[in-house]
């Protein structure tokens, strides 16, 4: 259970590119920012395996605290994309997280702002 998160440079907001071979047990995509809200403008999720994936906010007991999307049943090789207008807004001072119901290679790309 480990996720690799890279943050390509962006002049406005943030970009996160995340990969994991096993995101069961909940993984953090973007850390909480005190007094600020994470606002997601774009999200792409890919899985090479048939697993259910939940995108959410916070972590409690190794699971997403509040589901924002999902759980979504992925078939092997499925990619889904969302563009949010207005942005998908998390609760202030809460992290963006992902959880899966089992091991499987996933890739998540998200873009947004912190306000």
N, C-alpha and C positions, 0 to 999 in steps of 0.2 A: 504494500500500500504506500505508494509514493507517487507524487505528481511532479513533473518538471514544468516549471513556469518560466517563460521568457517574456520580456517586456520590450518589444521593438519601440524605437523612439517615435514620438508623436508630438507635434507642435500644439495640439489641442487634445486634452483628455488623456486617456490611457488605451493601450492595446495589450492584450494578454494572449499568448499562445501557449496552450497547456497540453501535455501528453502524459498518459499513464497506462501502465499495463494492468493495474488493479486499483480502481478508485473506490472499491467497497470500503466502508469504514469512514467515509467522508474526507474530502480533501479541499483545501482552500485555494480558490482561484485568485481572489483579490482580498487583501487584508482590510479589516475595518479601519475607518479613519474617524478619529474622535470628532464629534459634532458635525460630521458631514455625511451625505448620502451618496452611495454608488448609484449611478444612473446608466443603465445599459442601453446602447443605441443599436448594436448589432451582436448577434450570437450565432455561431455555426458549431454544430456538434456532429462528430463522426464516430462510429464504432465499427471495428472489424469483426466484432462478435455479437451474438444474439443475447443482449442483456437489457435491463431496464435502467435508465439514467434519470436522475432527478437533479435539477438545477435549483438552488435555493439560497437562503440567507441564514448564516449562523450554523453552529454545530453543537449538538447536544447528544451525549452518549454515543458518539461515533456515527451519527446520522444528521442529515440536514434538519435544522430546527423548523424552518418554514419553507415549504416547497413553493417555488415560483412557477416552474414548469415541470410537470411530470408527477409520478414516474412515467416516462415514455418508453414503450417497448421498441427496442431497436432490433432489426434483423441484421445479419452479418453484412457489412459494407454499406449500411445506410448512412446518409448525411442529411441533416435537416438544418435550415437557416431561418432566422427571424430578424426582421428589421422593425424596431419599435419606434413609433412616432405617435404620441410622445414617448420618451424613454421609459423603460421598465425601471421603476424606482425602488430601491431597497430602503429599509428602515435605517435611520441615522445610526452611525457607529456600529454597523453590522457588516460582517464579511460576506463575500460572495463565495458560495461553496458548490461542490458537486458530490454526488453519491451514486453508487451503482449497486445492483443486487448481486454482483459477482465479479470475478476477474474477467478482464477483457480489455483489449487495446482501445483507448479512446483518444480523440483529439478535440479540443475545444478552443475556438478562437472567439474572443469577444473584444468589443470596443465600446467605450463610453466616456463619461466624465464624472468627476467628483465635485459636488457642490454642497 
